[in-house]
Amino acid sequence: KTTTKELINAVLSTSYRTIATKGNLNNHIGVPLTLLTIKPDTEIAIVEMGANHLNEIEFLCEIAEPDFGYITNFGKAHLEGFGGVEGVIKGKSELYDYLISSNKSVFLNADDPIQLEKLKGFTKKYGFSTTQAKYFNIELINAQPFVNLKVEDVEINSNLIGTYNFTNCCAAIIIGKYFNIELPKIKYAIEKYIPDNNRSQIINTKGHYIILDAYNANPSSMKVALENFHTLEKPNKILILGDMFELGNSSREEHQIIANLASSLNFEEVILVGENFQLTDSNAINLTNFNALKTYLDKYDLPEKSTILIKGSRGMALERVLEC
């Protein structure tokens, strides 16, 4: 959500006076704080909303009264609070419920069957697709390592790694197009945006290529990150994965699925960190906590020119690996 919000703001701010949520201040405190930054001359406010239980988005909509909305995806995040995947879908769809009942407008990823189903019959929707001609077409050229896409006859080379960032770029493009921003400006904004705050950050240090994606993690984002890392044409690939939080009764199963996937992709080394990963059956290096990881890395002789993916939930704070 946060990367998408940043991209949308980057695009819209080329032509409008905008304000946007700082960082990921997206809850019942963050949303009002964002609204308080709106000035008399502000033309567009980009407000990020997050939730970990039902009725939260509904409440935030009552506060913000949005005119437009976009849901990034319906991933396996906050399963504990939502009570499962169906709860996630229902909770996030509260944004659609508000916009439809208020006769507002929705932006959508038309390649997502859940979004299509939820918006079936609703006419005030504007979407993008890689295949469906009735929606605005955007083509993914490649993601080796950065997302490279084509809109009409314009090629956009982003600084975002991973195919999972393709739809984030698409959302910014379709919203920019809706607000009549010229493609050269959209291209400039996306190409200028460089991720930070531990979100898909690329760090070159001591001859190693590090993908720092340690801001947060859930089973959906972890899966696509691993699959993308697998396709990356780089040498000596090493995984450092931390626990995923707020999964409730699904935690053990979801951690086992990720452990199995990591093992199946034949990386040079797989290091799992945390009490939840400790419960998995895996042939990976399995460490209890960050201190154990630090001890291990202090003794570990990294292969030259290693490529390292670091990903875990916020509470794991795996960005500390860079200090080892």
C-alpha positions in Angstrom: 0.0 0.0 0.0 2.7 2.5 1.0 4.7 2.1 -2.2 1.5 2.5 -4.3 0.6 5.6 -2.3 4.1 7.1 -2.9 3.9 6.4 -6.6 0.4 7.9 -6.9 1.6 11.0 -5.1 4.7 11.2 -7.3 2.6 11.2 -10.4 -0.2 13.5 -9.2 2.2 16.0 -7.7 3.6 16.7 -11.2 0.4 18.6 -12.1 -1.6 19.1 -8.8 -1.0 20.5 -5.3 -1.1 17.3 -3.3 -0.7 16.0 0.2 -0.1 12.4 1.1 0.1 10.1 4.1 3.5 10.2 5.7 5.1 6.8 5.8 2.4 4.3 6.7 0.4 6.3 9.2 -2.7 4.6 8.0 -4.9 3.8 11.1 -7.5 5.6 13.2 -4.7 8.0 14.4 -2.7 8.3 11.1 -5.7 9.0 8.9 -6.9 12.1 10.9 -3.3 13.3 11.1 -3.1 13.1 7.4 -6.3 15.0 6.9 -5.1 17.7 9.2 -2.2 18.5 6.7 -4.7 19.5 4.0 -4.3 23.2 3.2 -6.7 25.6 1.6 -4.9 25.3 -1.7 -4.6 21.4 -1.6 -6.2 19.9 -4.7 -5.8 16.2 -4.1 -5.1 14.3 -0.8 -3.8 10.7 -1.1 -4.8 8.9 2.1 -3.5 5.4 2.9 -5.8 3.3 4.9 -4.8 0.1 6.7 -6.7 -2.4 8.8 -6.2 -5.6 10.8 -9.9 -6.3 11.7 -13.4 -5.9 10.3 -15.2 -2.5 10.3 -11.9 -0.6 10.5 -11.9 0.5 6.9 -15.6 1.4 7.2 -14.7 3.7 10.2 -11.8 5.3 8.3 -14.0 6.0 5.3 -16.5 7.8 7.6 -13.5 10.0 8.7 -11.9 10.6 5.3 -15.0 10.6 3.1 -13.0 9.5 0.0 -14.1 10.4 -3.5 -12.0 7.7 -5.2 -10.5 4.4 -3.9 -8.1 1.7 -4.9 -7.4 -1.6 -3.2 -3.9 -2.9 -3.9 -4.7 -6.6 -3.3 -6.4 -9.1 -1.1 -3.3 -10.8 0.4 -2.9 -13.0 3.4 -2.1 -10.2 5.8 -3.5 -9.8 9.4 -5.3 -13.2 9.2 -5.5 -13.3 13.0 -7.5 -10.1 13.3 -9.7 -10.7 10.2 -10.3 -14.4 11.1 -9.0 -15.7 7.7 -8.7 -14.8 4.1 -12.5 -14.3 3.6 -12.3 -11.8 6.5 -9.5 -10.0 4.7 -11.6 -9.7 1.5 -14.7 -8.5 3.4 -12.7 -6.0 5.5 -10.8 -4.4 2.6 -14.0 -4.4 0.5 -15.5 -2.0 3.0 -13.8 0.7 0.9 -15.8 -0.5 -2.1 -19.0 -0.5 0.0 -18.5 3.1 1.0 -17.6 4.3 -2.5 -20.5 2.4 -4.2 -23.1 3.6 -1.6 -21.8 7.2 -2.0 -21.8 7.0 -5.8 -18.1 7.7 -5.9 -15.4 6.2 -8.2 -13.2 3.2 -8.0 -9.8 2.4 -9.6 -9.2 -1.3 -10.1 -6.7 -4.0 -11.2 -8.9 -5.7 -13.8 -6.6 -8.8 -13.8 -7.6 -9.5 -10.2 -10.8 -11.7 -10.3 -11.8 -10.7 -6.7 -11.8 -7.0 -7.6 -13.8 -7.7 -10.8 -16.4 -9.8 -8.9 -16.8 -7.2 -6.1 -17.3 -4.4 -8.7 -19.5 -6.3 -11.0 -22.4 -4.1 -12.2 -20.8 -0.9 -10.8 -20.1 1.5 -13.7 -18.0 4.3 -12.1 -14.8 2.2 -12.3 -11.6 2.8 -14.1 -9.2 -0.1 -14.5 -5.9 -1.4 -16.0 -5.2 -4.8 -17.4 -2.5 -6.6 -19.3 -5.0 -8.6 -21.4 -8.5 -7.1 -21.4 -9.1 -4.6 -24.1 -12.0 -2.9 -22.4 -9.6 -1.6 -19.7 -6.5 0.5 -20.0 -3.7 -1.8 -21.3 -0.2 -1.7 -19.7 2.4 -4.2 -20.7 5.1 -5.7 -18.4 8.3 -5.8 -20.5 10.5 -7.4 -17.9 11.6 -7.2 -14.2 15.3 -8.0 -14.4 15.9 -6.7 -11.9 13.7 -3.6 -12.2 10.1 -3.3 -13.4 10.2 -2.1 -17.0 6.8 -1.5 -18.6 5.1 0.0 -21.7 2.1 2.3 -21.8 0.8 3.1 -25.3 4.2 3.8 -27.1 6.0 5.0 -24.0 8.5 2.8 -22.1 8.9 3.4 -18.4 11.9 2.1 -16.5 11.3 2.1 -12.8 13.6 1.7 -9.8 11.3 -0.9 -8.3 12.4 -4.5 -8.1 10.1 -7.5 -8.6 7.0 -8.2 -10.7 4.9 -7.6 -7.6 5.7 -3.9 -8.0 4.3 -3.9 -11.6 0.7 -3.4 -10.4 1.8 -0.6 -8.0 3.2 1.3 -11.0 0.0 0.5 -13.0 -2.2 2.0 -10.3 -0.2 5.2 -10.4 -0.4 5.3 -14.2 -4.2 4.7 -14.5 -4.9 7.3 -11.8 -2.6 9.8 -13.5 -4.3 9.2 -16.8 -7.7 9.7 -15.1 -6.6 13.1 -13.9 -5.3 14.0 -17.4 -1.6 13.9 -16.7 0.5 13.6 -19.8 2.4 10.3 -20.2 5.8 12.0 -20.3 5.1 13.4 -16.8 3.9 10.0 -15.6 7.1 8.4 -16.9 9.2 11.1 -15.3 7.5 10.6 -11.9 7.8 6.9 -11.8 11.4 6.8 -13.1 12.4 9.3 -10.5 10.9 7.4 -7.6 13.4 5.4 -5.5 12.1 3.2 -2.7 13.4 3.6 0.8 12.4 2.7 4.4 13.3 -1.0 3.9 10.8 -1.5 1.1 12.5 -3.3 -1.8 15.6 -1.2 -1.3 18.6 -2.1 -3.3 21.9 -1.8 -1.4 25.3 -2.5 -2.8 27.8 -3.0 0.0 31.1 -4.9 0.3 30.7 -6.3 -3.2 27.3 -7.8 -2.3 23.9 -7.0 -3.8 21.2 -6.7 -1.1 17.5 -6.5 -1.5 16.2 -5.1 1.8 12.5 -5.7 2.0 12.3 -5.9 5.8 9.6 -3.4 6.4 6.9 -6.0 6.6 5.9 -9.5 5.5 2.9 -11.8 5.1 2.4 -15.1 3.3 1.4 -13.5 0.0 4.2 -10.9 -0.2 6.7 -13.5 1.0 5.7 -15.9 -1.7 6.0 -13.4 -4.6 9.3 -12.0 -3.2 10.8 -15.5 -3.2 9.5 -16.3 -6.6 10.9 -13.1 -8.0 14.2 -13.6 -6.2 14.4 -17.1 -7.8 14.1 -15.6 -11.3 16.6 -12.9 -10.7 19.7 -13.4 -12.8 22.3 -12.8 -10.1 24.9 -15.1 -8.5 25.2 -16.7 -5.1 21.6 -16.1 -3.9 21.1 -16.1 -0.1 17.8 -15.8 1.7 17.4 -14.4 5.2 13.7 -14.6 6.2 12.1 -13.5 9.4 8.9 -14.5 11.1 5.5 -13.3 9.7 3.3 -12.0 12.5 -0.5 -11.7 13.1 -1.4 -15.0 11.3 -3.3 -16.5 14.2 -4.2 -20.2 13.9 -2.8 -20.2 10.3 0.7 -19.3 11.5 2.3 -22.7 11.6 0.9 -23.8 8.3 1.8 -20.6 6.5 5.4 -20.6 7.8 5.8 -24.2 6.7 4.5 -23.3 3.2 7.2 -20.6 2.9 9.9 -22.8 4.3 9.0 -25.5 1.8 9.0 -22.9 -1.1 12.4 -21.5 0.0 13.9 -25.0 0.1 12.5 -25.9 -3.3 14.0 -23.0 -5.2 17.6 -24.1 -4.7 19.2 -21.0 -3.3 22.8 -21.0 -2.2 21.7 -20.7 1.5 18.4 -20.3 3.3 18.4 -18.8 6.8 15.1 -18.7 8.7 14.8 -16.5 11.8 12.2 -16.5 14.5 10.1 -18.6 16.9 7.5 -19.3 14.2 10.0 -20.6 11.6 11.5 -22.7 14.5 8.4 -24.8 14.4 8.8 -25.7 10.7 10.3 -28.8 9.3 13.0 -27.5 7.0 16.6 -28.3 5.9 17.4 -24.5 6.2 19.6 -22.8 8.8 17.0 -22.2 11.5 17.7 -19.6 14.1 15.7 -18.5 17.1 16.1 -14.8 17.1 18.2 -11.9 15.7 21.0 -12.4 18.3 21.4 -16.0 17.0 21.4 -14.6 13.4 24.1 -12.1 14.3 26.3 -14.7 15.9 25.8 -16.9 12.8 26.6 -14.2 10.4 29.7 -13.1 12.3 31.2 -16.5 11.6 29.7 -17.0 8.2 32.0 -16.4 5.2 29.8 -14.9 2.5 30.6 -16.0 -1.0 32.0 -13.2 -3.1 29.4 -11.1 -4.9 26.5 -12.6 -3.0 22.9 -11.6 -3.8 20.9 -11.4 -0.5 17.2 -11.0 0.0 16.2 -9.9 3.5 12.5 -10.1 4.4 10.4 -10.4 7.5 7.7 -8.7 9.6 8.3 -5.3 11.1 8.7 -6.7 14.6 11.8 -8.7 13.4 13.6 -5.5 12.4 15.9 -7.5 10.0 17.4 -4.3 8.6 19.8 -4.7 11.5 21.5 -7.3 9.4 23.3 -4.5 7.6 25.1 -3.7 10.8 26.5 -7.2 11.1 
